Amino acid sequence: MKNTRLTRDIQLNSSPTSSKIYQESSAELAEVLKHKWLESEKAGHDIGLERARVDWIMHHRLNWRVHRIRQQSSL
C-alpha cells in the first residue's frame, strides 16, 4: 500500500514533458522533420521519416548536439 501511494504521488508531481530526455528528444525530432522537409523538396517527393532520420543522424546530429550543448552551457 505504501509503495503504491509513493508511486502515485511521484506520478502526480512530475510531468513527462518537463524531463530533460523528453525535451532533447522533442528538439531532435523537430530537426529531423525540418531535414525531411528540405530533403523531400530537393528530391521532388516525400523521402519518408525513416530515411530522413537516418540521413540526419549520419550527417548532422553530431554537430547539432555540440552546438546545442554549447548553447545550453552558456545560459
Gaussian input, Z-matrix of N, CA and C with variables (Angstrom, degrees):
# hf/3-21g

backbone

0 1
 N
 C     1     B1
 C     2     B2     1     A1
 N     3     B3     2     A2     1     D1
 C     4     B4     3     A3     2     D2
 C     5     B5     4     A4     3     D3
 N     6     B6     5     A5     4     D4
 C     7     B7     6     A6     5     D5
 C     8     B8     7     A7     6     D6
 N     9     B9     8     A8     7     D7
 C    10    B10     9     A9     8     D8
 C    11    B11    10    A10     9     D9
 N    12    B12    11    A11    10    D10
 C    13    B13    12    A12    11    D11
 C    14    B14    13    A13    12    D12
 N    15    B15    14    A14    13    D13
 C    16    B16    15    A15    14    D14
 C    17    B17    16    A16    15    D15
 N    18    B18    17    A17    16    D16
 C    19    B19    18    A18    17    D17
 C    20    B20    19    A19    18    D18
 N    21    B21    20    A20    19    D19
 C    22    B22    21    A21    20    D20
 C    23    B23    22    A22    21    D21
 N    24    B24    23    A23    22    D22
 C    25    B25    24    A24    23    D23
 C    26    B26    25    A25    24    D24
 N    27    B27    26    A26    25    D25
 C    28    B28    27    A27    26    D26
 C    29    B29    28    A28    27    D27
 N    30    B30    29    A29    28    D28
 C    31    B31    30    A30    29    D29
 C    32    B32    31    A31    30    D30
 N    33    B33    32    A32    31    D31
 C    34    B34    33    A33    32    D32
 C    35    B35    34    A34    33    D33
 N    36    B36    35    A35    34    D34
 C    37    B37    36    A36    35    D35
 C    38    B38    37    A37    36    D36
 N    39    B39    38    A38    37    D37
 C    40    B40    39    A39    38    D38
 C    41    B41    40    A40    39    D39
 N    42    B42    41    A41    40    D40
 C    43    B43    42    A42    41    D41
 C    44    B44    43    A43    42    D42
 N    45    B45    44    A44    43    D43
 C    46    B46    45    A45    44    D44
 C    47    B47    46    A46    45    D45
 N    48    B48    47    A47    46    D46
 C    49    B49    48    A48    47    D47
 C    50    B50    49    A49    48    D48
 N    51    B51    50    A50    49    D49
 C    52    B52    51    A51    50    D50
 C    53    B53    52    A52    51    D51
 N    54    B54    53    A53    52    D52
 C    55    B55    54    A54    53    D53
 C    56    B56    55    A55    54    D54
 N    57    B57    56    A56    55    D55
 C    58    B58    57    A57    56    D56
 C    59    B59    58    A58    57    D57
 N    60    B60    59    A59    58    D58
 C    61    B61    60    A60    59    D59
 C    62    B62    61    A61    60    D60
 N    63    B63    62    A62    61    D61
 C    64    B64    63    A63    62    D62
 C    65    B65    64    A64    63    D63
 N    66    B66    65    A65    64    D64
 C    67    B67    66    A66    65    D65
 C    68    B68    67    A67    66    D66
 N    69    B69    68    A68    67    D67
 C    70    B70    69    A69    68    D68
 C    71    B71    70    A70    69    D69
 N    72    B72    71    A71    70    D70
 C    73    B73    72    A72    71    D71
 C    74    B74    73    A73    72    D72
 N    75    B75    74    A74    73    D73
 C    76    B76    75    A75    74    D74
 C    77    B77    76    A76    75    D75
 N    78    B78    77    A77    76    D76
 C    79    B79    78    A78    77    D77
 C    80    B80    79    A79    78    D78
 N    81    B81    80    A80    79    D79
 C    82    B82    81    A81    80    D80
 C    83    B83    82    A82    81    D81
 N    84    B84    83    A83    82    D82
 C    85    B85    84    A84    83    D83
 C    86    B86    85    A85    84    D84
 N    87    B87    86    A86    85    D85
 C    88    B88    87    A87    86    D86
 C    89    B89    88    A88    87    D87
 N    90    B90    89    A89    88    D88
 C    91    B91    90    A90    89    D89
 C    92    B92    91    A91    90    D90
 N    93    B93    92    A92    91    D91
 C    94    B94    93    A93    92    D92
 C    95    B95    94    A94    93    D93
 N    96    B96    95    A95    94    D94
 C    97    B97    96    A96    95    D95
 C    98    B98    97    A97    96    D96
 N    99    B99    98    A98    97    D97
 C   100   B100    99    A99    98    D98
 C   101   B101   100   A100    99    D99
 N   102   B102   101   A101   100   D100
 C   103   B103   102   A102   101   D101
 C   104   B104   103   A103   102   D102
 N   105   B105   104   A104   103   D103
 C   106   B106   105   A105   104   D104
 C   107   B107   106   A106   105   D105
 N   108   B108   107   A107   106   D106
 C   109   B109   108   A108   107   D107
 C   110   B110   109   A109   108   D108
 N   111   B111   110   A110   109   D109
 C   112   B112   111   A111   110   D110
 C   113   B113   112   A112   111   D111
 N   114   B114   113   A113   112   D112
 C   115   B115   114   A114   113   D113
 C   116   B116   115   A115   114   D114
 N   117   B117   116   A116   115   D115
 C   118   B118   117   A117   116   D116
 C   119   B119   118   A118   117   D117
 N   120   B120   119   A119   118   D118
 C   121   B121   120   A120   119   D119
 C   122   B122   121   A121   120   D120
 N   123   B123   122   A122   121   D121
 C   124   B124   123   A123   122   D122
 C   125   B125   124   A124   123   D123
 N   126   B126   125   A125   124   D124
 C   127   B127   126   A126   125   D125
 C   128   B128   127   A127   126   D126
 N   129   B129   128   A128   127   D127
 C   130   B130   129   A129   128   D128
 C   131   B131   130   A130   129   D129
 N   132   B132   131   A131   130   D130
 C   133   B133   132   A132   131   D131
 C   134   B134   133   A133   132   D132
 N   135   B135   134   A134   133   D133
 C   136   B136   135   A135   134   D134
 C   137   B137   136   A136   135   D135
 N   138   B138   137   A137   136   D136
 C   139   B139   138   A138   137   D137
 C   140   B140   139   A139   138   D138
 N   141   B141   140   A140   139   D139
 C   142   B142   141   A141   140   D140
 C   143   B143   142   A142   141   D141
 N   144   B144   143   A143   142   D142
 C   145   B145   144   A144   143   D143
 C   146   B146   145   A145   144   D144
 N   147   B147   146   A146   145   D145
 C   148   B148   147   A147   146   D146
 C   149   B149   148   A148   147   D147
 N   150   B150   149   A149   148   D148
 C   151   B151   150   A150   149   D149
 C   152   B152   151   A151   150   D150
 N   153   B153   152   A152   151   D151
 C   154   B154   153   A153   152   D152
 C   155   B155   154   A154   153   D153
 N   156   B156   155   A155   154   D154
 C   157   B157   156   A156   155   D155
 C   158   B158   157   A157   156   D156
 N   159   B159   158   A158   157   D157
 C   160   B160   159   A159   158   D158
 C   161   B161   160   A160   159   D159
 N   162   B162   161   A161   160   D160
 C   163   B163   162   A162   161   D161
 C   164   B164   163   A163   162   D162
 N   165   B165   164   A164   163   D163
 C   166   B166   165   A165   164   D164
 C   167   B167   166   A166   165   D165
 N   168   B168   167   A167   166   D166
 C   169   B169   168   A168   167   D167
 C   170   B170   169   A169   168   D168
 N   171   B171   170   A170   169   D169
 C   172   B172   171   A171   170   D170
 C   173   B173   172   A172   171   D171
 N   174   B174   173   A173   172   D172
 C   175   B175   174   A174   173   D173
 C   176   B176   175   A175   174   D174
 N   177   B177   176   A176   175   D175
 C   178   B178   177   A177   176   D176
 C   179   B179   178   A178   177   D177
 N   180   B180   179   A179   178   D178
 C   181   B181   180   A180   179   D179
 C   182   B182   181   A181   180   D180
 N   183   B183   182   A182   181   D181
 C   184   B184   183   A183   182   D182
 C   185   B185   184   A184   183   D183
 N   186   B186   185   A185   184   D184
 C   187   B187   186   A186   185   D185
 C   188   B188   187   A187   186   D186
 N   189   B189   188   A188   187   D187
 C   190   B190   189   A189   188   D188
 C   191   B191   190   A190   189   D189
 N   192   B192   191   A191   190   D190
 C   193   B193   192   A192   191   D191
 C   194   B194   193   A193   192   D192
 N   195   B195   194   A194   193   D193
 C   196   B196   195   A195   194   D194
 C   197   B197   196   A196   195   D195
 N   198   B198   197   A197   196   D196
 C   199   B199   198   A198   197   D197
 C   200   B200   199   A199   198   D198
 N   201   B201   200   A200   199   D199
 C   202   B202   201   A201   200   D200
 C   203   B203   202   A202   201   D201
 N   204   B204   203   A203   202   D202
 C   205   B205   204   A204   203   D203
 C   206   B206   205   A205   204   D204
 N   207   B207   206   A206   205   D205
 C   208   B208   207   A207   206   D206
 C   209   B209   208   A208   207   D207
 N   210   B210   209   A209   208   D208
 C   211   B211   210   A210   209   D209
 C   212   B212   211   A211   210   D210
 N   213   B213   212   A212   211   D211
 C   214   B214   213   A213   212   D212
 C   215   B215   214   A214   213   D213
 N   216   B216   215   A215   214   D214
 C   217   B217   216   A216   215   D215
 C   218   B218   217   A217   216   D216
 N   219   B219   218   A218   217   D217
 C   220   B220   219   A219   218   D218
 C   221   B221   220   A220   219   D219
 N   222   B222   221   A221   220   D220
 C   223   B223   222   A222   221   D221
 C   224   B224   223   A223   222   D222

   B1=1.4552
   B2=1.5244
   B3=1.3262
   B4=1.4533
   B5=1.5357
   B6=1.3347
   B7=1.4618
   B8=1.5189
   B9=1.3071
   B10=1.4644
   B11=1.5209
   B12=1.3164
   B13=1.4657
   B14=1.5245
   B15=1.3247
   B16=1.4532
   B17=1.5241
   B18=1.3163
   B19=1.4624
   B20=1.5225
   B21=1.3196
   B22=1.4574
   B23=1.5292
   B24=1.3183
   B25=1.4679
   B26=1.5258
   B27=1.3190
   B28=1.4647
   B29=1.5241
   B30=1.3240
   B31=1.4550
   B32=1.5222
   B33=1.3064
   B34=1.4600
   B35=1.5225
   B36=1.3238
   B37=1.4502
   B38=1.5272
   B39=1.3114
   B40=1.4568
   B41=1.5265
   B42=1.2908
   B43=1.4590
   B44=1.5196
   B45=1.3194
   B46=1.4701
   B47=1.5215
   B48=1.3207
   B49=1.4601
   B50=1.5231
   B51=1.3167
   B52=1.4619
   B53=1.5266
   B54=1.3197
   B55=1.4617
   B56=1.5282
   B57=1.3022
   B58=1.4703
   B59=1.5338
   B60=1.3112
   B61=1.4671
   B62=1.5194
   B63=1.3213
   B64=1.4680
   B65=1.5241
   B66=1.3118
   B67=1.4596
   B68=1.5240
   B69=1.3243
   B70=1.4677
   B71=1.5340
   B72=1.3217
   B73=1.4716
   B74=1.5208
   B75=1.3136
   B76=1.4669
   B77=1.5227
   B78=1.3246
   B79=1.4646
   B80=1.5260
   B81=1.3158
   B82=1.4583
   B83=1.5305
   B84=1.3101
   B85=1.4674
   B86=1.5262
   B87=1.3187
   B88=1.4635
   B89=1.5296
   B90=1.3212
   B91=1.4682
   B92=1.5255
   B93=1.3187
   B94=1.4690
   B95=1.5255
   B96=1.3193
   B97=1.4687
   B98=1.5231
   B99=1.3361
   B100=1.4784
   B101=1.5249
   B102=1.3277
   B103=1.4650
   B104=1.5271
   B105=1.3171
   B106=1.4705
   B107=1.5185
   B108=1.3044
   B109=1.4617
   B110=1.5314
   B111=1.3329
   B112=1.4681
   B113=1.5283
   B114=1.3180
   B115=1.4672
   B116=1.5318
   B117=1.3142
   B118=1.4715
   B119=1.5273
   B120=1.3223
   B121=1.4700
   B122=1.5246
   B123=1.3271
   B124=1.4725
   B125=1.5277
   B126=1.3366
   B127=1.4631
   B128=1.5260
   B129=1.3184
   B130=1.4547
   B131=1.5205
   B132=1.3155
   B133=1.4666
   B134=1.5227
   B135=1.3179
   B136=1.4629
   B137=1.5274
   B138=1.3245
   B139=1.4631
   B140=1.5271
   B141=1.3116
   B142=1.4652
   B143=1.5205
   B144=1.3039
   B145=1.4559
   B146=1.5221
   B147=1.3106
   B148=1.4666
   B149=1.5272
   B150=1.3139
   B151=1.4689
   B152=1.5249
   B153=1.3249
   B154=1.4605
   B155=1.5274
   B156=1.3149
   B157=1.4629
   B158=1.5185
   B159=1.3184
   B160=1.4698
   B161=1.5286
   B162=1.3310
   B163=1.4566
   B164=1.5307
   B165=1.3276
   B166=1.4620
   B167=1.5243
   B168=1.3264
   B169=1.4653
   B170=1.5180
   B171=1.3170
   B172=1.4638
   B173=1.5290
   B174=1.3298
   B175=1.4616
   B176=1.5238
   B177=1.3201
   B178=1.4595
   B179=1.5259
   B180=1.2993
   B181=1.4632
   B182=1.5258
   B183=1.3118
   B184=1.4577
   B185=1.5320
   B186=1.3293
   B187=1.4683
   B188=1.5208
   B189=1.3181
   B190=1.4625
   B191=1.5270
   B192=1.3397
   B193=1.4701
   B194=1.5277
   B195=1.3308
   B196=1.4674
   B197=1.5202
   B198=1.3203
   B199=1.4636
   B200=1.5299
   B201=1.3048
   B202=1.4677
   B203=1.5267
   B204=1.3188
   B205=1.4609
   B206=1.5306
   B207=1.3236
   B208=1.4745
   B209=1.5210
   B210=1.3232
   B211=1.4710
   B212=1.5206
   B213=1.3128
   B214=1.4550
   B215=1.5245
   B216=1.3135
   B217=1.4708
   B218=1.5279
   B219=1.3222
   B220=1.4703
   B221=1.5228
   B222=1.3345
   B223=1.4732
   B224=1.4886
   A1=110.99
   A2=117.20
   A3=121.65
   A4=110.80
   A5=117.67
   A6=121.83
   A7=111.79
   A8=116.89
   A9=121.11
   A10=110.64
   A11=116.19
   A12=119.71
   A13=110.62
   A14=118.16
   A15=122.37
   A16=110.34
   A17=116.96
   A18=121.35
   A19=110.69
   A20=117.18
   A21=121.03
   A22=110.93
   A23=117.60
   A24=121.43
   A25=111.26
   A26=117.16
   A27=120.86
   A28=109.73
   A29=116.82
   A30=120.43
   A31=111.68
   A32=118.16
   A33=121.46
   A34=112.36
   A35=117.33
   A36=120.99
   A37=114.13
   A38=118.31
   A39=119.71
   A40=109.83
   A41=114.22
   A42=120.67
   A43=108.81
   A44=118.21
   A45=119.49
   A46=112.04
   A47=117.17
   A48=119.68
   A49=112.60
   A50=117.37
   A51=119.66
   A52=112.08
   A53=117.75
   A54=119.97
   A55=110.80
   A56=115.13
   A57=122.40
   A58=110.35
   A59=116.81
   A60=120.77
   A61=110.39
   A62=117.07
   A63=121.09
   A64=110.45
   A65=117.24
   A66=121.18
   A67=111.55
   A68=117.04
   A69=120.33
   A70=111.27
   A71=116.66
   A72=120.55
   A73=111.19
   A74=116.57
   A75=120.78
   A76=111.28
   A77=116.79
   A78=120.85
   A79=110.33
   A80=116.65
   A81=120.51
   A82=110.79
   A83=117.11
   A84=120.41
   A85=111.01
   A86=117.21
   A87=120.67
   A88=110.32
   A89=117.04
   A90=120.65
   A91=111.07
   A92=116.96
   A93=120.91
   A94=110.10
   A95=117.46
   A96=120.48
   A97=111.79
   A98=117.36
   A99=120.26
   A100=109.83
   A101=115.30
   A102=120.79
   A103=110.76
   A104=116.03
   A105=120.72
   A106=110.72
   A107=116.57
   A108=120.77
   A109=110.22
   A110=117.09
   A111=120.78
   A112=111.84
   A113=116.45
   A114=119.83
   A115=112.06
   A116=116.80
   A117=120.17
   A118=110.43
   A119=116.43
   A120=120.27
   A121=110.52
   A122=116.96
   A123=121.15
   A124=111.31
   A125=115.71
   A126=120.85
   A127=112.50
   A128=117.30
   A129=120.57
   A130=113.72
   A131=116.77
   A132=121.88
   A133=108.68
   A134=115.59
   A135=121.20
   A136=109.13
   A137=116.70
   A138=119.79
   A139=112.42
   A140=117.37
   A141=121.35
   A142=112.09
   A143=114.80
   A144=121.36
   A145=112.13
   A146=118.11
   A147=120.59
   A148=111.33
   A149=117.05
   A150=120.36
   A151=110.56
   A152=116.85
   A153=120.94
   A154=110.74
   A155=116.73
   A156=121.08
   A157=111.18
   A158=116.93
   A159=120.82
   A160=110.44
   A161=117.53
   A162=121.72
   A163=110.70
   A164=117.23
   A165=121.14
   A166=110.93
   A167=116.59
   A168=120.34
   A169=110.61
   A170=117.22
   A171=121.42
   A172=112.78
   A173=117.62
   A174=120.37
   A175=116.19
   A176=118.58
   A177=119.30
   A178=115.88
   A179=118.32
   A180=120.58
   A181=113.72
   A182=117.50
   A183=120.21
   A184=111.18
   A185=117.11
   A186=120.18
   A187=111.53
   A188=117.09
   A189=121.04
   A190=110.45
   A191=116.40
   A192=120.21
   A193=111.25
   A194=117.25
   A195=120.62
   A196=109.82
   A197=117.10
   A198=121.65
   A199=110.50
   A200=117.34
   A201=121.66
   A202=111.32
   A203=117.37
   A204=121.37
   A205=110.64
   A206=116.17
   A207=119.80
   A208=110.84
   A209=116.07
   A210=120.18
   A211=110.72
   A212=117.15
   A213=121.57
   A214=111.75
   A215=117.98
   A216=119.58
   A217=111.47
   A218=117.71
   A219=119.93
   A220=112.69
   A221=116.94
   A222=119.80
   A223=112.45
   D1=-44.33
   D2=-177.68
   D3=-63.80
   D4=-43.84
   D5=179.54
   D6=-63.41
   D7=-38.95
   D8=178.82
   D9=-62.29
   D10=-43.84
   D11=-179.71
   D12=-65.45
   D13=-42.28
   D14=179.27
   D15=-61.36
   D16=-45.68
   D17=178.46
   D18=-60.76
   D19=-44.11
   D20=179.60
   D21=-63.88
   D22=-41.36
   D23=178.80
   D24=-63.45
   D25=-41.52
   D26=178.01
   D27=-63.18
   D28=-43.62
   D29=179.88
   D30=-64.05
   D31=-38.30
   D32=-179.57
   D33=-72.18
   D34=-28.71
   D35=-175.32
   D36=-94.40
   D37=-3.90
   D38=179.94
   D39=-128.87
   D40=137.58
   D41=178.72
   D42=-103.55
   D43=132.48
   D44=179.63
   D45=-61.58
   D46=-28.53
   D47=-178.52
   D48=-74.40
   D49=-11.69
   D50=178.85
   D51=-91.96
   D52=-4.47
   D53=-178.72
   D54=-76.21
   D55=149.24
   D56=179.78
   D57=-61.97
   D58=-41.11
   D59=-179.27
   D60=-62.22
   D61=-44.73
   D62=179.36
   D63=-62.29
   D64=-44.95
   D65=-178.68
   D66=-63.74
   D67=-42.63
   D68=178.83
   D69=-66.68
   D70=-41.49
   D71=178.41
   D72=-63.36
   D73=-40.73
   D74=179.12
   D75=-65.51
   D76=-41.80
   D77=178.90
   D78=-64.94
   D79=-40.74
   D80=179.47
   D81=-66.70
   D82=-42.70
   D83=177.96
   D84=-60.55
   D85=-39.94
   D86=178.35
   D87=-60.81
   D88=-40.22
   D89=178.47
   D90=-67.30
   D91=-41.09
   D92=178.15
   D93=-62.48
   D94=-41.65
   D95=179.48
   D96=-65.89
   D97=-36.98
   D98=174.79
   D99=-63.72
   D100=-44.21
   D101=179.24
   D102=-61.81
   D103=-41.88
   D104=178.24
   D105=-59.61
   D106=-44.36
   D107=-179.55
   D108=-63.28
   D109=-49.03
   D110=-178.67
   D111=-61.62
   D112=-46.61
   D113=-178.85
   D114=-69.11
   D115=-33.68
   D116=176.52
   D117=-66.50
   D118=-39.78
   D119=176.79
   D120=-62.16
   D121=-44.23
   D122=178.47
   D123=-61.32
   D124=-42.06
   D125=-176.76
   D126=-78.03
   D127=-19.33
   D128=-178.08
   D129=81.55
   D130=9.42
   D131=177.15
   D132=-158.98
   D133=164.20
   D134=-179.79
   D135=-69.09
   D136=120.66
   D137=-179.06
   D138=-84.46
   D139=-11.73
   D140=178.71
   D141=89.10
   D142=151.76
   D143=-175.71
   D144=-67.13
   D145=-42.29
   D146=-176.82
   D147=-63.75
   D148=-45.73
   D149=178.34
   D150=-62.62
   D151=-43.11
   D152=179.17
   D153=-63.51
   D154=-41.45
   D155=-179.49
   D156=-63.76
   D157=-47.75
   D158=-179.94
   D159=-63.17
   D160=-44.59
   D161=-179.83
   D162=-62.54
   D163=-44.21
   D164=-179.98
   D165=-63.64
   D166=-43.07
   D167=178.88
   D168=-62.04
   D169=-44.03
   D170=-177.63
   D171=-69.20
   D172=-34.57
   D173=-171.84
   D174=-109.85
   D175=-20.16
   D176=-171.23
   D177=-131.04
   D178=-22.35
   D179=-170.82
   D180=-59.80
   D181=-45.28
   D182=-176.93
   D183=-59.22
   D184=-50.03
   D185=179.23
   D186=-63.43
   D187=-38.32
   D188=178.71
   D189=-62.51
   D190=-44.57
   D191=-178.99
   D192=-65.35
   D193=-42.49
   D194=178.62
   D195=-60.77
   D196=-46.90
   D197=179.03
   D198=-61.49
   D199=-43.43
   D200=-178.79
   D201=-64.73
   D202=-42.38
   D203=178.46
   D204=-63.72
   D205=-42.57
   D206=178.06
   D207=-63.05
   D208=-41.66
   D209=178.56
   D210=-61.55
   D211=-45.73
   D212=-177.45
   D213=-68.52
   D214=-33.69
   D215=-179.19
   D216=-76.21
   D217=-19.98
   D218=178.78
   D219=-85.00
   D220=-7.70
   D221=-179.85
   D222=-77.20

